Amino acid sequence: MYWKGQIVTKQSRSLTLKLHNKKGQAGLVNLGTITVHAEETIASRNAVEIAFRCAHLDNKDLFSKSDNPLILECFDFNSSGNHVLIGKIQKSIVDMEKLHKEKIGANFILPSSRHHTHEKVLKGQLFVDRFIETKLYSFLDYMSSGFELNFMVAVDFTASNGNPRSRDSLHYIDPTGRLNAYQQAIMEVGEVIQFYDSDRRFPAWGFGGRTYDRSVSHCFNLNGSAGGFEVEGVEGIMAAYASALRNVNLAGPTLFGQVINTAADIAGHSVSSTNRKYFVLLIITDGVLTDLQETKNALVRASDLPLSVLIVGVGGADFTQMEILDADNGHRLESSLGRIATRDIVQFVPMREVHGGQISIVQALLEELPGQFLTYMRTREIIPQPITVPATAPPQDHPFVV
């Protein structure tokens, strides 16, 4: 799982690993190397946009029934809903392209309702006025050409988690090293996404806690710094989290809005400088939201930005609100002003439903991320560009660097 990120972010999509075998007191024995190469299985990378036009169509007042598996059917519309079939055409994409290039029409046919082998060629024709074929780039295409996933994390410090010093607290740090639910989520997601982030400096926040100045904050720097919210690597997040538990008092209520808006501001600033960054905010929480509508407003605004929000629910709370934010029912989020989210950017997973199951929390969380990433890139017509390797300055009379 963790090698996957290292492989697909390389332009060659290959990674060579050393093979070792532990042999008693002699330590590790070198058994050579293995090279792993990633390839994507996909039927087609092309999308086709076609505009049709019809001419010389007959008016119909009788419905003709047919079960033939044709691609295109043309109907005469009736307000009653009993639309009348005008004609049918079966054509391949290659045929459609030919019609467009040669600027010719194809005649509709009308199969006989009694004799399936008899077809009546009609005067009405189908024309292809526009035929645009575009290449569909995959998630791996973007990652291997230098695009990055920038990881951010926000941790719930509300009192419903329980006293961190108590063994039954969701924030309890076990001296034996056994990870609590928050640590598990940070480690599992962070260890995968970190390979898609070149500098591995991660913004980390807490919310719902009474911080160092004794006021309740809904977006405070997890490392306790007044100026910087970034930490070094997944280990830095874990250390900042453990430190915050010793210095921040759990409070409440549970509010997501400020954290999402802060992450959205960072994602928004990146748009003006580069199109190669996409941000992933991991929110780990145990509670019921107090600011559901404000959270919806923040997510609707963020849906225009290169940002996805992963939410992990820990503990036994009722997470119905999180399912609403996930919007997997096909209904996009709506702001208080009636604006609809341009795309779904949320994936919610309750840890209790995947714990001990067939898939891990990270697999469940990251399931929709590639699709959300591709939707953003494709709607903005951002395409992967080849990585240019810096070289010494070429001769002045040489226009290209190979």
Buried (B, 14 or more C-beta within 10 A) or exposed (E): EEEEBBBBBBEEBEBEEEEEEEEEEEEEEEEEEEEEEBEEEEEEEEEEEBEBEBEEBBEBEEEBEBEEEBEBBBEBEEEEEEBBBBBBBEBEBEBBBBBBEEEEBBBBBBBEEEEEEEBEEBEBBBBBEEBEEEEEBBBBBBBBBBBBBBBBBBBBBBBBBBEBEEEEBBBBBEEEEEBBBBBBBBBBBBBBBBBBBEEBBBBBBBBBBBBBEEEBBBBBBBBBEEEEBBBBBBEBBBBBBBEBBEEBEBBBBBBBBBBBBBBBEBBBEBEEEEBBBBBBBBBBBBBBBBBBEBBBBBBBBBBBBBBBBBBBBBBEBEBEBBBBBBBEEEEBBBBEEEBEBBBBBBBBBBBBEBEEEEEBBBBBBBEBBBBBBBBBBBEEEBBBEEEEEEEEEEEEEEEEEE
